[in-house]
Amino acid sequence: MNRDVIGILKARGLRPERRLGQYFLTDEGVATRMITYAAVMPNDIVLEIGAGAGSLTELLNRAAKRVYAVEKDQALAALLRERFETAASVTEILEGDVLELSLPKFDKVVASIPFMISARLTYKLLLHEAGFGLAVLLIQHEFAEKLVAAPRTEAYGRLSVVAQALTDVEVLETVPRGAFYPPAPVIGAVVRLQESAAKRDLIGDKAQFLEFVTAAFAQRRKKLKAVFKGLYGEEHARCADLEQRPEELTPEAFIRLALWLTSKP
């Protein structure tokens, strides 16, 4: 796969744009395991983000019923259309910025995403009104650590709370810099986020919950009763969870607190 990706790019005079975070996955073992982790089946509709030169796209094209491959780079999108928009292919190329596109209907996400949009893309998936089902993402290792971080740790924050409150999330493997062309500046990690219907139904309005958690972590060193006093009034200071700082509260406690505060008159 390494030689294939490099050869395809060089044959068309294309070079990875580091400023755009273009580090193409060339390790076929990692790509194959990502599809296995996502349990991609012949009846699945899969969304791929940052398709690049199409190394992961090629494997998805063989495994899924339908693949929507998103690519922002105009030259790469043209390359992908040439490779995959054929009569025998199940892949459609969507050219544009995934952060701005209206997403098609899909069952799963499998993607090696541009590291520079990891946070914004993850929030877009988490808040996607139709849900995303299951996502297997190759991201930078540091970002993966934030997704699974525990309370009272440096990495724990808004992202940790929202991701763990809405999904079952786990880090599946680390990916070395050399698995990319050109070699990535940081170590990568493959994570799996499985949407939880029970969690989603309990929270209700996902955007409102994100706003609540964002307000809490805006002053992460303060006790929550001080943070929310101006929003919910003095009478709400009796809740025990409000005696803690946001970095001390578990995602489950955040859900409980959000429901308790928003249910008050």
C-alpha positions in Angstrom: 0.0 0.0 0.0 2.9 2.4 0.8 4.3 2.1 -2.7 0.8 2.4 -4.2 0.0 5.6 -2.5 3.3 7.2 -3.2 3.2 6.0 -6.8 -0.3 7.3 -7.4 0.5 10.7 -6.0 3.8 11.1 -7.9 2.3 9.9 -11.2 -0.1 12.9 -11.0 2.5 15.4 -9.7 0.8 15.6 -6.3 2.5 16.3 -3.0 1.0 16.1 0.4 0.3 19.6 1.9 1.5 19.5 5.4 -0.1 22.8 6.2 -3.5 21.1 5.5 -2.6 18.1 7.7 -2.2 15.8 4.7 -0.6 12.6 6.1 -1.8 9.6 4.1 -2.2 6.3 5.8 0.0 3.7 4.0 0.0 0.8 6.4 -2.5 -1.7 5.0 -2.5 -3.6 8.2 -3.9 -0.6 10.1 -6.4 0.1 7.4 -7.6 -3.5 7.3 -8.0 -3.6 11.1 -10.0 -0.3 11.1 -12.5 -2.0 8.9 -12.6 -5.0 11.2 -13.0 -2.8 14.3 -16.0 -1.2 12.6 -17.4 -4.6 11.6 -18.2 -3.2 8.1 -20.8 -5.5 6.5 -22.0 -5.8 2.9 -25.2 -3.9 3.8 -23.5 -0.9 5.5 -23.4 2.6 4.2 -20.0 4.1 5.3 -18.8 7.7 5.5 -15.1 8.2 5.1 -13.6 11.6 5.9 -10.3 12.9 4.4 -10.1 10.1 1.8 -6.7 11.4 0.4 -5.3 9.1 -2.2 -7.9 6.5 -1.6 -6.0 3.7 0.3 -8.7 3.2 2.9 -11.4 4.0 0.3 -10.2 1.0 -1.8 -10.7 -1.4 1.1 -14.1 0.1 2.1 -15.2 -0.1 -1.5 -14.8 -3.8 -1.4 -16.5 -4.3 2.0 -19.5 -2.0 2.1 -22.8 -1.5 0.3 -22.1 2.2 -0.2 -19.2 4.5 0.6 -19.3 8.3 0.8 -15.7 9.5 0.6 -15.3 13.2 1.6 -12.2 15.1 0.3 -11.6 18.8 0.6 -8.5 19.0 -1.7 -9.7 19.6 -5.3 -6.8 17.7 -6.9 -7.2 14.7 -4.6 -11.0 14.7 -5.2 -10.4 14.6 -8.9 -8.0 11.7 -8.4 -10.6 9.8 -6.3 -13.3 10.3 -8.8 -11.0 8.9 -11.5 -10.3 5.9 -9.3 -13.7 5.1 -7.8 -16.6 6.7 -9.7 -16.9 3.7 -12.1 -19.7 1.3 -13.0 -18.3 -1.4 -10.7 -17.7 0.9 -7.7 -20.0 1.6 -4.8 -18.2 4.8 -3.8 -19.3 8.4 -4.3 -16.8 11.2 -3.9 -18.1 14.3 -2.0 -15.8 17.2 -2.6 -15.8 19.8 0.1 -15.1 20.7 3.7 -16.7 18.0 5.9 -17.2 20.7 8.6 -19.5 22.6 6.3 -21.1 19.8 4.2 -24.6 18.5 4.9 -23.8 14.8 5.6 -25.7 12.1 3.7 -27.4 9.2 5.5 -24.8 6.7 6.8 -24.5 3.8 9.2 -20.8 4.0 10.2 -17.8 6.3 9.9 -14.4 4.8 9.1 -11.7 7.4 8.5 -8.1 8.5 9.0 -9.0 12.1 9.6 -6.8 15.3 9.2 -5.4 15.8 12.7 -6.0 19.5 12.6 -9.8 19.1 12.5 -10.1 16.3 15.1 -11.9 18.3 17.7 -14.3 20.1 15.4 -15.1 16.9 13.5 -15.7 14.9 16.6 -18.1 17.4 18.0 -19.9 17.5 14.6 -20.4 13.7 14.7 -21.4 13.7 18.4 -24.1 16.4 17.7 -25.2 15.0 14.4 -29.0 15.1 14.6 -29.4 11.7 12.8 -26.7 10.1 14.9 -23.6 8.4 13.5 -24.0 4.8 14.8 -20.4 3.8 15.1 -17.1 5.6 14.2 -13.6 4.1 13.9 -11.2 7.0 13.6 -7.5 7.3 13.2 -6.5 10.4 15.1 -3.5 11.8 17.0 -2.7 9.9 20.2 -2.9 13.0 22.4 -6.5 13.7 21.2 -7.4 10.0 21.8 -6.2 10.3 25.4 -8.6 13.3 25.9 -11.5 11.2 24.6 -11.0 8.5 27.2 -9.5 10.6 30.1 -10.7 10.1 33.6 -11.7 12.9 36.1 -8.9 14.5 38.0 -6.4 14.1 35.2 -4.8 16.8 33.1 -6.4 15.5 29.9 -9.9 15.4 31.3 -12.1 18.2 30.0 -15.2 19.1 28.0 -14.4 16.7 25.2 -14.0 13.8 27.6 -17.3 14.5 29.3 -19.4 14.9 26.1 -17.8 11.9 24.3 -18.2 9.6 27.3 -21.7 10.9 28.1 -23.0 10.1 24.6 -20.9 7.1 23.5 -18.9 4.1 24.6 -15.4 5.1 23.5 -12.2 3.1 23.6 -8.6 3.4 22.2 -7.9 0.3 20.1 -4.3 0.7 19.1 -1.5 3.2 18.6 -0.2 3.9 15.2 3.5 4.9 14.6 4.5 7.9 12.6 5.9 5.7 9.8 2.5 4.4 9.0 1.8 7.6 7.1 3.3 9.3 4.0 5.0 11.6 4.7 5.7 10.4 8.3 3.3 12.1 10.7 4.7 14.6 13.2 3.0 12.7 16.1 1.9 9.2 17.0 -1.6 8.3 16.0 -4.3 6.1 17.6 -7.3 4.2 16.4 -10.4 4.9 18.5 -13.9 3.5 18.4 -17.0 5.5 19.4 -20.2 3.5 19.7 -23.3 5.6 20.0 -25.5 4.7 23.0 -29.2 5.1 22.5 -29.8 4.9 26.3 -27.3 7.7 26.9 -28.6 9.8 24.1 -32.2 9.4 25.2 -31.3 10.3 28.8 -29.5 13.5 27.8 -32.1 14.5 25.2 -30.9 17.8 23.7 -27.3 17.1 22.8 -26.5 20.7 21.9 -27.9 22.0 25.2 -25.8 19.4 27.1 -22.7 20.6 25.2 -23.4 24.2 26.2 -23.9 23.1 29.8 -20.5 21.3 29.9 -18.8 24.1 28.0 -20.0 26.6 30.6 -18.7 24.4 33.4 -15.2 24.0 32.0 -14.9 27.7 31.2 -13.9 28.1 34.8 -12.6 24.6 35.5 -10.9 25.5 38.8 -14.0 27.0 40.4 -16.6 25.0 42.2 -19.7 24.4 40.1 -22.0 26.3 42.5 -20.0 29.4 41.8 -20.1 28.8 38.0 -23.8 28.2 37.8 -25.0 30.6 40.6 -25.6 33.3 38.1 -27.4 31.0 35.6 -29.6 29.0 38.0 -29.9 31.1 41.1 -28.9 30.7 44.8 -31.6 28.1 45.5 -29.8 25.5 43.4 -26.6 25.5 45.5 -27.9 22.7 47.6 -27.0 19.9 45.1 -23.9 18.0 46.4 -22.4 17.8 42.9 -22.2 21.6 42.8 -19.6 21.4 45.6 -17.1 19.9 43.2 -15.0 21.4 40.4 -15.8 20.4 36.8 -12.6 18.5 36.5 -13.6 16.3 39.4 -17.1 15.4 38.1 -17.7 12.1 36.2 -19.6 12.2 32.9 -22.5 10.4 34.6 -22.6 13.1 37.3 -22.6 15.8 34.6 -25.7 14.2 33.1 -27.4 14.0 36.5 -26.5 17.6 37.3 -27.6 18.9 33.9 -31.0 17.1 34.2 -31.4 18.3 37.8 -30.7 21.9 37.1 -32.7 22.2 33.8 -35.7 20.6 35.5 -35.9 23.3 38.1 -38.4 26.1 37.6 
